[in-house]
Amino acid sequence: MNWIAIGHIDDIPLRGARCVKTPEGKIAVFRTAENEVFAIEDHCPHKGGPLSQGIVHGKAVTCPLHNWVISLESGEALGADEGEVRTIPVRNIDGQLSIALESMLVAAE
C-alpha cells in the first residue's frame, strides 16, 4: 500500500473530522470519542451531503443533510437506509496519521 501522511491525531477534535483532498475527491478522516480513526469518502450515498460536517457517535456519523447514519467501519448506511461509501485504510503510528491510497497525491484541507 502507498501510505500518505495526513497529519497528527490531535489535529482532529474528539468526535470530529477533517478533510483530505485527493484527485478522486475528498476523504473525511474521523476521530471517535475513543480515539479511533476512520477514513471514508466525504459524501453521503443519499444526496451527497458532506459527512465530515456530520455528528460522530460511536463508530458512525450522521449526515448533516438528511440524518442518514453511516458506519465508519464499513461505509454502509445503517438502519432502513441503503447505500455505502468507500472506506480508506488509516494507519496511526504514535499519533501520526496516514491513509492508504493507490498512487495518489493528497493535500490536507
C-alpha positions in Angstrom: 0.0 0.0 0.0 1.0 3.5 -0.7 0.8 5.3 2.7 0.5 9.1 2.6 1.0 11.2 5.8 -2.0 13.4 6.6 -1.2 14.9 10.0 -1.4 14.2 13.7 -4.4 12.7 15.5 -4.5 15.9 17.7 -5.4 17.9 14.5 -8.8 16.2 14.6 -11.1 17.0 17.6 -12.7 14.2 19.5 -15.9 13.2 17.8 -14.9 15.4 14.8 -13.4 15.2 11.3 -11.0 16.8 8.9 -10.9 16.5 5.1 -8.1 15.5 2.8 -8.4 16.4 -0.9 -7.4 13.7 -3.4 -7.6 13.5 -7.2 -10.7 11.3 -6.7 -12.4 13.6 -4.3 -12.5 14.5 -0.6 -11.7 11.9 2.1 -13.2 12.6 5.5 -11.0 11.4 8.4 -12.9 10.9 11.7 -11.8 10.6 15.3 -14.1 8.9 17.7 -14.5 9.6 21.4 -12.4 6.5 22.0 -9.5 7.9 19.8 -10.2 5.5 17.0 -9.6 7.0 13.5 -11.5 6.1 10.3 -11.5 7.5 6.8 -14.3 7.4 4.3 -15.4 9.3 1.2 -16.8 12.7 2.2 -20.2 12.4 0.5 -23.4 10.7 1.8 -24.7 8.0 -0.6 -28.2 9.5 -0.3 -27.8 13.1 -1.7 -24.0 13.7 -1.5 -24.1 15.6 1.8 -20.7 16.4 3.5 -20.2 13.6 6.0 -17.2 15.5 7.5 -19.7 18.0 8.8 -21.9 15.4 10.5 -22.2 14.3 14.1 -19.9 11.4 15.1 -21.4 9.0 17.6 -19.8 5.6 18.5 -18.4 4.3 15.2 -20.8 6.1 13.0 -21.5 9.6 11.5 -24.9 11.2 10.9 -25.1 13.1 7.6 -26.0 16.8 8.3 -28.5 17.0 5.4 -31.0 14.2 5.9 -29.8 12.3 9.0 -28.6 9.2 7.3 -26.3 7.2 9.6 -23.1 5.8 8.0 -20.9 3.2 9.6 -17.3 4.5 9.9 -16.1 0.9 9.9 -17.9 -0.4 6.8 -19.0 2.7 5.0 -22.6 1.3 4.9 -25.8 3.1 5.6 -27.3 1.8 8.9 -30.9 1.2 9.7 -33.5 1.1 7.0 -31.4 3.2 4.6 -29.4 1.6 1.8 -26.1 2.7 0.2 -22.5 2.9 1.1 -19.3 5.0 0.7 -15.8 3.7 0.2 -13.6 3.2 3.3 -10.0 4.1 3.2 -7.3 2.3 5.3 -5.8 4.5 8.1 -2.6 4.0 10.0 -1.9 5.6 13.3 1.7 5.4 14.5 2.3 7.3 17.7 -0.4 9.8 16.7 1.0 10.3 13.1 -1.8 9.5 10.7 -1.5 8.1 7.2 -4.1 7.0 4.7 -3.5 4.3 2.0 -4.4 5.4 -1.5 -3.3 3.9 -4.7 -0.6 6.2 -6.2 -2.4 9.4 -5.2 -1.1 12.8 -4.2 -3.1 14.5 -1.4 -3.2 17.9 0.1 -4.7 18.5 3.6 -7.6 20.9 3.7 
